[in-house]
Amino acid sequence: MPNFAFINNKLVNFKSAKIHIEDRGLQFADSVYEVIAVLDNNLIDLDFHLKRLKYSLRELEIKFTINKKNLTNIFLNLIKKNKTRNGIIYLQITRGIQFREHKYQKDLTPTLIVYTRNKSFNLPGKNYTGVNTITFQDLRWKRRDIKTVNLLANIIAANMAKKKNAYEAILIQNGKVTEGTSSNIWIIKRNNLITHPANSDILKGVTRTSLLKIIKKTKLKLIEKQFTHNQLINADEVFLTSSGSFITPILKIDNKKINNGKIGNITLKLAEMYTEACING
Ligand SMILES: Cc1ncc(COP(=O)(O)O)c(C=O)c1O
């Protein structure tokens, strides 16, 4: 457990950190969030996270002004105090406190919550592992481009994965793959790398955005297009991306092995290139 959290403008003891019972984040999931990886004390892809946070806030009309310098100071302070050399920063901004009513008032003061958690990452090297996954119906709402804490459909799917000893559930909508419960999904067929386009059906992952830049340096052909369940299970290689999982190979989907259950060469190469970019900027 971390020792400290940051609530609004105060560093507080993690165990006794509290928010109000009429905070709209609690009552309505009227709230946005980000999860930022910390690798060797470095904040990974910070600018992309702040850009997406700004987008989520704007789409929901939550009036919180992002000050990069202030937030960075909070992050670095918590990393130090909680000794989070490797792990994640969790940041959540709720619309604020108001008597319970669906309609919100314009002048609310948003609640800012930040804390860190230690975590080791699945990076290329001798302990690099691939994971099992399941497929599950995508039951979510229609604005998945906004990173809100409205995550019950993701939770149902993720817990089905857990019951089946799988790491992630890949979500399927009308026979097509959207994304994972907390990751973006990629397939490789010959030299084509295919992933769902960044529209309101998926969250535009920060890791996804970073990887797109890296792919430009390779001979792979990037195709941002929907793909079917059939294409998924017949792909040469499949992997997922997220700030918590970096680039993680998928070796099994339901009962079907991918690439004979082995980590594919292209996935490995991309993971190496991405990790290198994270370490060396
Ligand atoms: C639904 C969903 N898609 C994709 C991602 C991956 O996004 P990122 O790479 O920014 O972590 C996440 C991360 O939590 C997610 O919740």
The ligand as a MOL file (V3000), in Angstrom:
LIG
                    3D

  0  0  0     0  0            999 V3000
M  V30 BEGIN CTAB
M  V30 COUNTS 16 16 0 0 0
M  V30 BEGIN ATOM
M  V30 1 C -10.6400 0.5360 -22.5440 0
M  V30 2 C -9.1770 0.8160 -22.6740 0
M  V30 3 N -8.6010 0.7630 -23.8900 0
M  V30 4 C -7.2850 0.9900 -24.0640 0
M  V30 5 C -6.4590 1.2750 -22.9840 0
M  V30 6 C -5.0050 1.5150 -23.1950 0
M  V30 7 O -4.7180 2.8770 -23.0340 0
M  V30 8 P -3.2960 3.3920 -22.5640 0
M  V30 9 O -2.3010 2.8680 -23.5800 0
M  V30 10 O -3.4320 4.8730 -22.6330 0
M  V30 11 O -3.0490 2.8660 -21.2010 0
M  V30 12 C -7.0090 1.3530 -21.6940 0
M  V30 13 C -6.1840 1.6690 -20.5370 0
M  V30 14 O -6.5730 1.5890 -19.4190 0
M  V30 15 C -8.4070 1.1300 -21.5410 0
M  V30 16 O -8.9980 1.1960 -20.3260 0
M  V30 END ATOM
M  V30 BEGIN BOND
M  V30 1 1 1 2
M  V30 2 1 2 3
M  V30 3 2 2 15
M  V30 4 2 3 4
M  V30 5 1 4 5
M  V30 6 1 5 6
M  V30 7 2 5 12
M  V30 8 1 6 7
M  V30 9 1 7 8
M  V30 10 2 8 9
M  V30 11 1 8 10
M  V30 12 1 8 11
M  V30 13 1 12 13
M  V30 14 1 12 15
M  V30 15 2 13 14
M  V30 16 1 15 16
M  V30 END BOND
M  V30 END CTAB
M  END
